[in-house]
Amino acid sequence: MRKFIQSGGVLLMAMLVITSCKKEVKPLNLNLTSVGNLSLPANNTTVALAPATPASVDFQWSAANAADGDYVLYQIAFDKEGGDFSKPVYKTVSNGGGVETKITLTHKDLNKIANMGGIAASSTGKLKWTVLASKGTNVVASSESRTIQLSRPAGFAEIPVDMYITGSATEGGADITKAVKLKKNEEGVFEIYTSLKAGNYFLTDKPSDAGKKYYVDGGLIKEGSTPVTISADKKYKLTFDFNVATTSSVEIQSVGLWMSAYGSEIGQLNYIGNSTWEIASLPIEFYQFSWGRDERYKFVVHTSAGIHYMGSSRGDNGPPAGQAASYFFLLPVTNDQWANTYKFDPSADRHNVKVDVNFKTDGAYTHTVTTL
């Protein structure tokens, strides 16, 4: 009997709690006002876009008010100059996950939005923008809209993440699945040290037929599969900047091993493919000074654009034994006779060495020296 009374009491309490909860449920109030006014940027502001920089534009507006005093979410919407925002070309939430009355859009963002709005690269056009306030399913557009004029540079709104070179002129041949990947130096900028033979090439962001294709026309990068024709076998440093749609092609005429004490190149490296230059066997003799024998060296690259030196990031180096891999990294340096040089291992003196200079695209540019 006692257990029955206890169970009945628990059941009664549960019913009271449920009844109390039902009484506390209130209908949602989704009413809100629209955004009062748009404040930044001023109407008809003109922005010369520089998407390769961190430059940005702030968009700001006054707050909308929710009837229940709760949070309001905001979206900024862009449309073509003659649009009515029924199908905006772009929408995104404001700062703070949509609760702030502002948003900061980078020039890179605006370049993409301009492209969506039909403004071509290297041209100027106008877009409209407004702000949508929302609470639950209730979305209220501002009664105000503004126009912004965007001037796009040459370049691509969607910057590729990876880039490959392919075609009969390339080391990978015409089989696109064997396309050679380029080195990514920074966002949108790719380069490669390679050989090209008589034939043609184009670029792709994927080593497959599904990738976007690009070609070079008069020093500009354009989207499409029109191949570039090569008439002679040469070695090149090719650079492609998709931020501004430009390219440069520099012929690599020779790569030499330059020894500081002699003040000259003591050997020439041969190109063996896969972005690598090599001397299979080179006799080395350190230079005798009164204080001892000098073993310092770096590399000199002769190109159609001039002579460039490649050496160490350190102004002064010790012997290579026990050094980290970064000791051998190749970086652009000055022609100073002694600075930014490496040192041969003592075992190389009066012996032959094998030297490899590696400009491969899968890591840092580097080199190896092996005493034979």
PyMOL commands that set and color helices and strands:
alter all, ss='L'
color gray80, all
select helices_A, chain A and resi 2-24+96-98+107-116+176-178+325-328+346-348
alter helices_A, ss='H'
color red, helices_A
select strands_A, chain A and resi 38-40+45-48+56-61+73-80+90-93+102-106+124-135+138-141+146-151+164-166+180-181+183-186+189-196+199-204+213-217+220-223+228-230+234-241+246-259+264-273+276-284+287-289+292-294+296-303+306-311+331-333+342-343+351-358+366-371
alter strands_A, ss='S'
color yellow, strands_A
deselect
rebuild
show_as cartoon
